[in-house]
Amino acid sequence: MIENDDSLAQKSDKNTTDPGGATGHSRTSPDQFDRLGLSSIQLRAIELSVEGFSNVQIAKELDITPKTLWRWKSFNENFRQVLDETRSQRYAAATDRYQSLLISSTSVLARFLGGEDKQDQFRAAALLLNMAGCFKPTANKKEKENALAKRLDPFDLKTLMTPNERLG
């Protein structure tokens, strides 16, 4: 569903005027990127893009063509650099917020594990075990390359054979 211009402006203003408050992140300062020569419209396009608005919505809000926005995203190195840096900042802020919520949620689950109700204990244990599978440490680049090299080729019949079948 595409929002009308008024609701788009209200929604974007609500997110970008909050300096680290309820949304959990601070707005990127335009002064921070003055040296890169980006216009205020380009900086606003970056803010809206990071907030999740579509290119068509951004173009409409800023009174530019979608093709102009596409060109900035595709060919303007400074624009792409600031967009990537802003995304990284937002991702880091979201990760920090998520980790703090994770600590709170595991405390709640710990109370259920120590509780009297066996069904609640079981549910809490199942949730914790499920969560443990989702939060594996990330591998560094070398480990990822090694893991890819070790993957089995599904079209290689030797990988489907047992060691005895390969010898015989």
N, C-alpha and C positions, 0 to 999 in steps of 0.2 A: 504494500500500500504506500503510495507516494503522498507525503504530507504537503499541505499547502504552505505557501511562503511564510505566513505568520507563525505557524507552529514550528516550522524549521528554524526560524530566527529565534523564537523563544527557547526551543530545545538547545540550540547551539549556544545561546547566551548563558543559559543556566549552567552548562558544562564548562564554558571557558572563563567565566567570571569568578569561578571558585578557586582561589589560590591555595590549594592543598587541603580544602575542607572536606565536605561530604563526599565528593567524588574520588578522593584519595590521591589526587595528583595535582601538580601545579602546572599552570599554563606556561608555555614556552615564551620567554620574553622576546619581543621583536628586536630590542637592543642587542640581544645575544647574537643575532644573525645579520646585523647591519653591514658587517664587513663583507658579507657574501653578495650584497647588492640585490636582495630580494625586496619586492614591493610589498606594501601592506596587504594588497589583494592576494599575492602569492602566499604570504604568511597565513592569511585567513583561510586560503584553500587548503593549506597543510593542516591547520587546526581541524577543519571540517572533515578532511579525509581521515585523519587519525581517529576522530570521533565516530567514524563509521558511515558517514553519508556517502551516497552514490555520486559518481561523477556528474550525472545529470542534475541531481539536487544541488551539488556544489556550484555548478555552472549557472544554474538558475538563480541561486542565492547571490552570487557575486556578479551577475549580469555579464558573464563571459560565455563563449561557446564551449561546448564539451571538447571540441577539437583543440582549443587553446590549452585547456587543462591537460589533455592527453599529451600535447607537445611538451608542456612543462615537466610532466611525470616521465616522459620518455627521453627527452633530449637535453633538458636543462640540468647540468651536473650539480649546480648549487642548490636548486630546488630539490633534487633527489637526495642530496646529502642531508639537508635540513629535515626532509620528510623521514628519512631513515633514522636520523638521530632522535627526532621527536617520537617516532614509534618505539625506539629502544627505551627512551625515558618513560613512556607510558607503560610499556611492558614491564619494566623494572618496578615501577610503582604498583602495578597490579600484582606482580609476583610477591612483593613485600606484604601487601594487604592480604593476599591469599595465604601466605605463610602464617601471619598472625591469626587469621581465622582458623587455620588448621590446628594451631596450638589450643585455641579455645574449644574447638570441636572434639579434640582428643581428650580434653579434660572432662567434657560432658560424658563421652563414651566410657571413660575410666570410672565415673560414678555409677554408670549402669552395670559395668562389669563387677563392681563390688556390691551391687544391690542384692536384694533378697529374691526378686523375681527371676526364675531360671530362664524364662522366655526372653526377658530383657537382656539378661547376660549373654544368651546365645546370639541375639540380634546384634548386640554391641561387638561381640567377638567376630562375628561374620563381617560386619562393616569394617572393623580394623584390619582384618586379614585381606579383605578386598582392596582397601585403601593402600595397604602395604605393597600390593602388586602394581599399583598405579604410580607409586612414587619411587621408582628405581633411580639411582643416581645416573646422571647423564654421562655418557662415555665421551672421552676426548676424541679428536679427529683420528688419531692413530688407531685407537680401539675400534672406532666405527669402520675404518678401512679393513682392519683385520677381520671383523665380524662379517663384512661383506664378502671377503675372500673365502671365508670358511663355509658360506652358504652352499647348500647342495643344489646342483643343477637338476631340475625335475625331469629333464629330457635325457640325462645321462643314465643309461641303464645300470652302470656299475654302482651308482649310488643306491640303487634299489636292491642290489644283491647283498646277501650276507657275506662276510669275509670268506667262508668256506666255498661258497658258490663262485667267488672271484678267482680262487686258486684252482678250482677244478675245471 
